[in-house]
């Protein structure tokens, strides 16, 4: 809500502590207490904005956001999430009264497949809608090393999405979201901060960085350290 107030005149805000997209109106759900994306979307609406776009690339479907804004004439929600994974909502045929486009994807969904959805679905939708604001939920659990999901994106998929959205709207609010491998989360959201601030990010980690990550230990780690950033 503060981000919405600060973005009144335009700009970009990154709130990695946000993105709790499973919270419901009367109860907590899915590690989410308050649904801050919904509060932000409603705050933008209260400012009089009428072309509001919510994009969610967390591995899980944004059920709390969809429930809150089903049928909304002024908010469009696009979610890419892993099919057949909790909370088991967000099927392709579920359009939330015309407000949502759900894109469930299979296990192993990778960067090039993500790029197809970005370039053929999401960016054309932005062209048509010309949103006054975009809220991006940038959950870190869709990347390769996350233990809770089985998608296979690299951080580059998220960075490229952030880069594409940065110039596509006068107001951009980037939120965090899920993420259950501590160093994956740190890498991703630090990199998002870098992209938003115009830093070049390497597509592949330097060998020294790879060896630092390879030396980390964590009981719920899945697989080897990905060589891409
Ligand atoms: Zn998630």
Boltz pocket constraint, residues with backbone or C-beta under 6 A from the ligand:
constraints:
  - pocket:
      binder: B
      contacts: [[A, 58], [A, 59], [A, 60], [A, 139], [A, 141], [A, 177], [A, 178], [A, 179]]
      max_distance: 6.0
